[in-house]
Amino acid sequence: MTEDPILIRQAGTSDAAALHALYVQVQGLHATQEPDFFRPPVSQEAFAAHLAERAAGPAQHLVLATMADRAVGFAQYRFWRAPATIYRSALRLAYIDGLVVDQAVRRRGVASRLLDHVKAEAATARIARIGVDHWSFNAAARACFQKAGFTLRKETLWLNG
């Protein structure tokens, strides 16, 4: 038996419920692991409002991964330019703000397909540098990003006092 193909398409307002269900999974994990930093998942209405606000920016992108017409993941990313400063060169960047894969289909290539889509879109926009971050408690995310070719370039340390 062959597995259903993973399809990537632009997400729309009709996908709000499916996107929310995926968001709840990852936000719940973050809120459990870092409760002083992350809020528990918000309602579907609040999430839809957040997406509508984010979508207003021309450099914002949201794509949905499906298998057998079922939402199984999404990637939220943006393209931006940063002018040169006295500290660094001018930059053209892509940044992945969120990547979520349904727990039921992890390790079946969904994240790889989403990341490949972002890479291809960045290449089309002639952007060579793509950034993504993850929390240190999420070893699976780190392994996924490293498998996709991302390398560690910066670390952030926190002092909680």
MARBA-3410 file (N, C-alpha, C, O; in Angstrom, 1 decimal):
161
0.8,-1.2,0.0,0.0,0.0,0.0,0.9,1.2,0.0,1.8,1.4,0.8 ~ 0.6,2.2,-0.9,1.4,3.4,-1.0,0.8,4.5,-0.1,-0.5,4.5,0.1 ~ 1.6,5.3,0.4,1.1,6.4,1.3,0.6,7.6,0.5,1.1,7.8,-0.6 ~ -0.4,8.3,1.0,-0.9,9.4,0.3,0.2,10.5,0.1,1.1,10.6,1.0 ~ 0.2,11.1,-1.1,1.3,12.2,-1.3,1.0,13.4,-0.4,-0.1,13.6,0.0
2.1,14.0,-0.1,2.0,15.3,0.7,2.0,16.4,-0.3,2.9,16.6,-1.1 ~ 0.9,17.2,-0.2,0.7,18.3,-1.1,0.9,19.6,-0.3,0.4,19.7,0.8 ~ 1.5,20.6,-0.9,1.7,21.9,-0.3,0.9,22.9,-1.1,1.0,23.0,-2.3 ~ 0.1,23.8,-0.4,-0.6,24.8,-1.1,-0.7,26.0,-0.1,-0.5,25.9,1.1 ~ -1.1,27.2,-0.7,-1.3,28.4,0.1,-2.5,28.1,1.0,-3.5,27.5,0.6
-2.4,28.6,2.2,-3.5,28.5,3.1,-4.4,29.7,3.0,-3.9,30.8,2.6 ~ -5.7,29.4,3.2,-6.7,30.5,3.0,-7.5,30.6,4.3,-7.4,29.8,5.2 ~ -8.4,31.5,4.3,-9.3,31.7,5.4,-10.2,30.5,5.7,-10.6,30.2,6.8 ~ -10.5,29.7,4.6,-11.3,28.5,4.8,-10.5,27.4,5.6,-11.1,26.4,6.0 ~ -9.2,27.6,5.8,-8.4,26.6,6.5,-8.2,27.0,7.9,-7.4,26.3,8.6
-8.9,28.0,8.4,-8.7,28.5,9.8,-8.8,27.4,10.8,-8.0,27.3,11.8 ~ -9.8,26.5,10.7,-10.1,25.5,11.8,-9.0,24.5,11.7,-8.5,24.1,12.8 ~ -8.5,24.1,10.6,-7.4,23.1,10.5,-6.1,23.7,11.0,-5.4,23.0,11.7 ~ -5.8,24.9,10.6,-4.6,25.6,11.1,-4.7,25.7,12.6,-3.6,25.5,13.3 ~ -5.8,26.0,13.2,-5.9,26.2,14.6,-5.7,24.9,15.3,-5.0,24.8,16.3
-6.2,23.8,14.8,-6.0,22.5,15.4,-4.5,22.1,15.5,-4.0,21.5,16.4 ~ -3.8,22.4,14.4,-2.3,22.2,14.4,-1.6,23.1,15.3,-0.7,22.7,16.1 ~ -2.0,24.4,15.4,-1.4,25.3,16.3,-1.6,24.9,17.7,-0.6,25.0,18.5 ~ -2.7,24.4,18.1,-3.0,24.0,19.4,-2.0,22.9,19.9,-1.5,22.9,21.0 ~ -1.6,22.0,19.0,-0.7,21.0,19.3,0.7,21.6,19.7,1.2,21.3,20.8
1.2,22.4,18.9,2.5,23.0,19.1,2.5,24.0,20.2,3.5,24.1,21.0 ~ 1.5,24.8,20.3,1.4,25.9,21.3,1.3,25.2,22.7,1.9,25.7,23.7 ~ 0.5,24.1,22.8,0.4,23.4,24.0,1.7,22.8,24.5,2.0,22.9,25.7 ~ 2.5,22.3,23.6,3.8,21.8,23.9,4.7,23.0,24.5,5.3,22.8,25.5 ~ 4.7,24.1,23.8,5.5,25.2,24.3,5.0,25.7,25.6,5.9,26.0,26.5
3.7,25.9,25.8,3.2,26.4,27.0,3.5,25.4,28.2,3.7,25.9,29.3 ~ 3.5,24.1,27.9,3.8,23.2,29.0,5.3,23.2,29.4,5.7,23.2,30.5 ~ 6.2,23.3,28.4,7.6,23.3,28.6,8.1,24.7,29.1,9.1,24.7,29.9 ~ 7.6,25.8,28.7,8.0,27.1,29.1,6.8,28.0,29.5,6.5,28.9,28.8 ~ 6.1,27.6,30.6,4.9,28.3,31.0,5.1,29.7,31.4,4.1,30.5,31.3
6.2,30.2,31.8,6.5,31.6,32.1,6.6,32.4,30.8,6.6,33.6,30.9 ~ 6.9,31.8,29.7,7.1,32.5,28.5,5.9,32.4,27.5,5.6,33.4,26.9 ~ 5.4,31.2,27.4,4.3,30.9,26.4,2.9,30.8,27.0,2.8,30.3,28.1 ~ 2.0,31.4,26.4,0.6,31.3,26.8,0.0,30.0,26.3,0.4,29.5,25.3 ~ -1.0,29.5,27.0,-1.8,28.3,26.4,-2.4,28.7,25.1,-2.6,29.9,24.8
-2.8,27.8,24.3,-3.4,28.1,23.0,-4.7,29.0,23.2,-5.4,28.8,24.1 ~ -4.8,29.9,22.2,-6.0,30.8,22.2,-7.1,30.1,21.4,-7.0,29.1,20.8 ~ -8.3,30.8,21.5,-9.5,30.3,20.8,-9.3,30.3,19.3,-8.4,31.0,18.8 ~ -10.1,29.6,18.6,-10.0,29.6,17.1,-10.3,30.9,16.6,-9.6,31.3,15.6 ~ -11.2,31.7,17.2,-11.5,33.1,16.7,-10.3,34.0,16.9,-9.9,34.7,15.9
-9.6,33.9,18.0,-8.4,34.7,18.3,-7.3,34.3,17.3,-6.5,35.2,16.8 ~ -7.2,33.0,17.1,-6.1,32.6,16.2,-6.4,33.1,14.7,-5.5,33.5,14.1 ~ -7.6,33.0,14.3,-8.0,33.5,13.0,-7.7,35.0,12.8,-7.2,35.4,11.8 ~ -8.0,35.7,13.9,-7.7,37.2,13.8,-6.2,37.4,13.7,-5.7,38.3,13.0 ~ -5.4,36.6,14.4,-3.9,36.7,14.4,-3.5,36.4,13.0,-2.6,37.2,12.4
-4.0,35.4,12.4,-3.6,35.0,11.0,-3.9,36.1,10.0,-3.2,36.4,9.1 ~ -5.1,36.7,10.2,-5.6,37.8,9.3,-4.7,39.0,9.4,-4.3,39.6,8.4 ~ -4.2,39.3,10.6,-3.3,40.4,10.8,-2.0,40.1,10.2,-1.4,41.0,9.5 ~ -1.5,38.9,10.4,-0.2,38.5,9.8,-0.2,38.5,8.3,0.7,38.9,7.6 ~ -1.3,38.1,7.7,-1.5,37.9,6.3,-1.5,39.3,5.6,-1.3,39.4,4.4
-1.8,40.4,6.3,-1.8,41.7,5.7,-0.5,42.2,5.2,-0.5,43.0,4.3 ~ 0.6,41.6,5.7,1.9,42.0,5.2,2.3,41.3,3.9,2.1,40.1,3.8 ~ 2.8,42.1,3.0,3.1,41.5,1.6,4.2,40.5,1.7,4.3,39.6,0.8 ~ 5.0,40.5,2.7,6.2,39.6,2.8,5.8,38.3,3.6,6.7,37.5,3.8 ~ 4.6,38.2,4.0,4.2,37.1,4.9,3.6,35.9,4.0,3.0,36.2,3.0
3.9,34.7,4.4,3.5,33.5,3.7,3.0,32.5,4.6,3.6,32.3,5.7 ~ 2.0,31.8,4.2,1.4,30.7,5.1,1.0,29.6,4.1,0.1,29.8,3.3 ~ 1.6,28.4,4.3,1.3,27.3,3.4,0.8,26.1,4.3,1.3,25.9,5.4 ~ 0.0,25.3,3.7,-0.6,24.2,4.3,-0.2,22.9,3.7,-0.1,22.8,2.4 ~ 0.2,21.9,4.5,0.5,20.6,3.9,-0.7,19.7,4.1,-1.3,19.7,5.2
-1.1,18.9,3.1,-2.2,18.0,3.2,-1.8,16.6,2.7,-0.9,16.4,1.9 ~ -2.5,15.6,3.3,-2.4,14.2,2.9,-3.8,13.8,2.8,-4.6,13.9,3.8 ~ -4.2,13.2,1.6,-5.6,12.8,1.4,-6.6,13.8,1.8,-7.6,13.6,2.5 ~ -6.3,15.1,1.4,-7.2,16.2,1.7,-7.4,16.5,3.2,-8.3,17.2,3.6 ~ -6.5,16.1,4.0,-6.5,16.4,5.4,-5.3,17.2,5.8,-4.1,16.9,5.4
-5.5,18.3,6.5,-4.4,19.2,6.9,-3.5,18.4,7.9,-3.9,17.9,8.9 ~ -2.2,18.4,7.6,-1.2,17.7,8.4,0.0,18.6,8.8,0.8,18.1,9.6 ~ 0.0,19.8,8.4,1.1,20.7,8.8,1.0,22.0,8.1,0.2,22.2,7.2 ~ 1.7,23.0,8.7,1.8,24.3,8.0,3.2,24.9,8.3,3.8,24.6,9.3 ~ 3.5,25.9,7.4,4.7,26.7,7.6,4.3,28.1,7.5,3.6,28.5,6.5
4.8,29.0,8.4,4.5,30.4,8.3,5.9,31.0,8.2,6.8,30.8,9.1 ~ 6.1,31.8,7.1,7.4,32.4,6.9,7.3,33.8,6.3,6.2,34.2,5.8 ~ 8.4,34.5,6.3,8.4,35.9,5.7,9.7,36.1,5.0,10.8,35.5,5.3 ~ 9.7,37.0,4.1,10.9,37.5,3.4,11.1,39.0,3.8,10.1,39.7,3.9 ~ 12.3,39.3,4.1,12.6,40.7,4.4,14.0,41.1,4.1,14.9,40.3,3.8
14.1,42.4,4.0,15.4,43.1,3.8,15.9,43.8,5.0,15.0,44.5,5.7 ~ 17.1,43.8,5.3,17.7,44.6,6.4,18.8,45.4,5.8,19.7,44.9,5.2 ~ 18.7,46.8,6.0,19.8,47.6,5.4,21.1,47.4,6.2,21.1,46.9,7.3 ~ 22.1,47.8,5.5,23.5,47.7,6.1,23.5,48.7,7.3,22.9,49.8,7.3 ~ 24.2,48.3,8.3,24.5,49.2,9.5,26.0,49.2,9.7,26.7,48.6,8.9
26.4,49.9,10.7,27.8,49.9,11.0,28.3,48.5,11.5,29.5,48.3,11.6 ~ 27.4,47.6,11.9,27.7,46.3,12.4,27.6,45.2,11.4,28.4,44.2,11.5 ~ 26.8,45.3,10.4,26.6,44.2,9.5,26.2,44.7,8.1,25.9,45.8,7.9 ~ 26.4,43.8,7.2,26.1,44.0,5.7,24.5,44.1,5.5,23.8,43.6,6.4 ~ 24.1,44.6,4.4,22.7,44.6,4.0,22.4,43.1,3.8,23.2,42.3,3.3
21.1,42.7,4.2,20.7,41.3,4.1,19.4,41.2,3.4,18.5,42.0,3.6 ~ 19.3,40.1,2.7,18.0,39.7,2.1,17.7,38.3,2.8,18.5,37.4,2.6 ~ 16.7,38.2,3.6,16.5,37.0,4.4,15.1,36.4,4.2,14.1,37.1,3.9 ~ 15.0,35.1,4.5,13.7,34.4,4.7,13.8,33.9,6.1,14.9,33.5,6.6 ~ 12.7,34.0,6.8,12.7,33.5,8.2,11.4,32.7,8.4,10.3,33.2,8.1
11.6,31.5,8.9,10.4,30.6,9.2,10.0,30.9,10.6,10.7,30.6,11.6 ~ 8.8,31.5,10.8,8.3,31.9,12.1,7.6,30.7,12.7,7.5,30.7,14.0 ~ 7.1,29.8,12.0,6.5,28.6,12.6,6.4,27.5,11.6,6.1,27.6,10.4 ~ 6.7,26.3,12.1,6.5,25.1,11.3,5.9,24.0,12.2,6.4,23.7,13.3 ~ 4.7,23.5,11.8,4.0,22.6,12.6,3.6,21.4,11.8,3.2,21.5,10.7
3.8,20.2,12.4,3.4,18.9,11.8,2.5,18.2,12.8,2.8,18.1,14.0 ~ 1.4,17.7,12.3,0.4,17.0,13.1,1.2,15.8,13.8,1.9,15.1,13.1 ~ 1.0,15.6,15.1,1.6,14.5,15.8,1.4,13.1,15.2,2.2,12.3,15.2 ~ 0.2,13.0,14.6,-0.2,11.7,14.0,0.7,11.3,12.8,0.7,10.1,12.4 ~ 1.3,12.3,12.1,2.0,12.0,10.9,3.5,12.4,10.9,4.1,12.5,9.9
4.0,12.6,12.1,5.4,13.0,12.2,6.3,11.9,11.7,6.0,10.7,11.8 ~ 7.5,12.3,11.2,8.5,11.4,10.7,8.0,10.7,9.4,8.4,9.6,9.1 ~ 7.1,11.3,8.6,6.7,10.8,7.4,6.9,11.8,6.2,6.4,11.6,5.1 ~ 7.8,12.8,6.4,8.2,13.6,5.4,7.5,15.0,5.3,7.8,15.8,4.4 ~ 6.5,15.2,6.1,5.7,16.5,6.0,6.6,17.7,6.3,6.6,18.6,5.5
7.4,17.7,7.3,8.3,18.8,7.6,9.3,19.0,6.5,9.6,20.2,6.1 ~ 9.8,18.0,5.9,10.8,18.1,4.8,10.1,18.7,3.6,10.7,19.6,3.0 ~ 8.9,18.4,3.3,8.2,19.0,2.2,7.9,20.4,2.4,8.1,21.3,1.5 ~ 7.5,20.8,3.6,7.3,22.2,4.0,8.6,23.0,3.8,8.6,24.1,3.3 ~ 9.7,22.5,4.4,10.9,23.2,4.3,11.4,23.3,2.9,12.0,24.3,2.5
11.2,22.2,2.1,11.6,22.3,0.7,10.8,23.4,0.0,11.4,24.1,-0.9 ~ 9.6,23.5,0.3,8.7,24.6,-0.3,9.3,26.0,0.0,9.5,26.8,-0.8 ~ 9.6,26.2,1.3,10.2,27.5,1.7,11.5,27.7,1.0,11.7,28.8,0.5 ~ 12.3,26.7,0.9,13.6,26.9,0.2,13.4,27.3,-1.2,14.1,28.1,-1.8 ~ 12.5,26.6,-1.9,12.2,26.9,-3.3,11.7,28.3,-3.5,12.1,29.0,-4.4
10.8,28.7,-2.6,10.2,30.1,-2.7,11.3,31.1,-2.5,11.3,32.1,-3.2 ~ 12.2,30.8,-1.5,13.3,31.8,-1.2,14.2,31.8,-2.4,14.6,32.9,-2.8 ~ 14.5,30.7,-3.1,15.3,30.7,-4.2,14.7,31.5,-5.4,15.4,32.2,-6.1 ~ 13.4,31.4,-5.6,12.7,32.1,-6.6,12.8,33.6,-6.3,12.9,34.4,-7.3 ~ 12.8,34.0,-5.1,12.9,35.4,-4.7,14.4,35.8,-4.6,14.7,37.0,-4.2
15.3,35.0,-5.0,16.7,35.2,-4.9,17.2,35.5,-3.5,18.0,36.4,-3.3 ~ 16.7,34.8,-2.6,17.1,34.9,-1.2,17.9,33.6,-0.8,17.3,32.5,-0.9 ~ 19.1,33.7,-0.4,19.9,32.6,-0.2,20.0,32.2,1.3,20.3,31.0,1.6 ~ 19.6,33.1,2.2,19.7,32.8,3.6,18.3,32.7,4.2,17.5,33.5,4.1 ~ 18.1,31.5,4.9,16.9,31.2,5.5,17.2,30.9,7.0,18.0,30.1,7.3
16.4,31.6,7.9,16.6,31.3,9.3,15.4,30.6,9.9,14.3,30.7,9.4 ~ 15.6,30.0,11.0,14.6,29.3,11.8,15.1,29.2,13.2,16.3,29.0,13.4 ~ 14.3,29.2,14.1,14.7,28.9,15.5,13.8,27.9,16.1,12.8,27.5,15.6 ~ 14.3,27.4,17.3,13.6,26.4,18.0,14.0,26.5,19.5,15.0,27.1,19.8 ~ 13.2,26.0,20.4,13.5,26.0,21.8,14.3,24.8,22.1,14.1,23.8,21.6
15.3,25.0,23.1,16.2,23.9,23.4,15.5,22.6,23.9,16.1,21.6,23.7 ~ 14.3,22.7,24.4,13.6,21.5,24.9,13.1,20.7,23.7,12.8,19.5,23.9 ~ 13.1,21.3,22.5,12.5,20.6,21.3,13.6,19.9,20.5,13.9,20.5,19.4 ~ 14.1,18.8,21.0,15.2,18.1,20.3,14.7,17.6,18.9,15.5,17.6,17.9 ~ 13.5,17.3,18.8,13.0,16.8,17.5,13.0,17.9,16.4,13.4,17.6,15.3
12.6,19.1,16.8,12.7,20.2,15.9,14.1,20.5,15.5,14.4,20.7,14.3 ~ 15.0,20.5,16.4,16.5,20.7,16.1,16.9,19.7,15.1,17.6,20.0,14.1 ~ 16.6,18.4,15.3,17.1,17.3,14.5,16.5,17.5,13.1,17.1,17.3,12.1 ~ 15.2,17.9,13.0,14.5,18.1,11.7,15.2,19.2,10.9,15.5,19.0,9.7 ~ 15.5,20.3,11.6,16.1,21.4,10.9,17.5,21.1,10.4,18.0,21.5,9.4
18.3,20.4,11.3,19.6,20.0,10.9,19.6,19.0,9.7,20.4,19.1,8.8 ~ 18.7,18.1,9.7,18.5,17.1,8.6,18.2,17.9,7.3,18.7,17.5,6.3 ~ 17.5,19.0,7.4,17.2,19.8,6.2,18.3,20.7,5.8,18.2,21.5,4.8 ~ 19.5,20.7,6.5,20.6,21.5,6.1,20.9,22.7,6.9,21.9,23.4,6.7 ~ 20.0,23.0,7.9,20.3,24.2,8.7,21.4,24.0,9.7,21.6,22.9,10.2
22.2,25.0,9.9,23.4,24.9,10.8,23.2,26.0,11.9,22.7,27.0,11.7 ~ 23.8,25.7,13.1,23.7,26.6,14.2,24.7,27.8,13.9,25.8,27.6,13.6 ~ 24.1,29.0,14.0,24.9,30.2,13.7,24.9,31.2,14.9,25.7,32.0,15.1 ~ 23.9,31.0,15.8,23.7,32.0,16.9,23.0,31.2,18.0,22.1,30.4,17.7 ~ 23.3,31.5,19.2,22.6,31.0,20.4,22.2,32.1,21.3,22.9,33.1,21.4
21.0,32.0,21.9,20.6,33.0,22.8,20.5,32.4,24.2,20.0,31.3,24.4 ~ 21.1,33.1,25.2,21.1,32.6,26.5,20.2,33.5,27.3,20.1,34.7,27.0 ~ 19.5,32.9,28.3,18.5,33.7,29.1,18.9,33.7,30.5,19.4,32.6,31.0 ~ 18.7,34.7,31.2,18.8,34.8,32.7,17.5,35.0,33.3,16.9,36.1,33.1 ~ 17.0,34.1,34.1,15.7,34.3,34.8,16.0,34.7,36.2,16.5,33.8,37.0
15.7,35.9,36.6,16.1,36.3,37.9,15.0,37.1,38.6,15.1,37.5,39.7
END
